[in-house]
Amino acid sequence: MDESFGTKRFVATGGVILWRLACSPASLSVQNGAMARQRISSGDPFEAIFGYSRAVRVGSQIHVSGTTAQDPFVDGCDSYVQAKNALEIIESALVEAGATFDSVVRTVTYVTSMADLSLVARAHLEVFGEVRPAATIVEVSALDDPKRTVEIEVYAIVEESTI
């Protein structure tokens, strides 16, 4: 890795050289020698059991953990309803981190059946409209509860400010 001139060089498979601009140290929010980290909780007891946060903001980046619908939007509800509820929970985390859906640059959606793709896509389009973040959808064999059919995680970028 060559860190001269504010860039980093990485050698990828096949010897291809990739260049990436390095972050300017002046643009990073630092507290006691470490970047400030804002942790956002949804209050779900599993956060403490598993040791994670609903979302984390560091600098201008916000990462929202995989989010599923919560009761009463699970049992007997289709993937559209579950996706909409998951996105409402995600929106709360984004707002607490100083962002909106307009700040989202990437989504990853996990479904237990690709047969539900049109239902989940409808919910995604209703929320993101013209934002059009980069998106991936993946079928998985199961989620944490067999009644849950969709899980969504998002990544957002906002203007840097002190947390």
Secondary structure, DSSP 8 states (H G I E B T S, - for coil): ---GGGEEEEE-GGG-EEEEE---GGGS-EETTEE-EEEE----THHHHHT--SEEEETTEEEEEEEE--TTSSTT--HHHHHHHHHHHHHHHHHHTT--GGGEEEEEEEES-GGGHHHHHHHHHHHHGGG--EEEEEE-S--SSTT--EEEEEEEE------
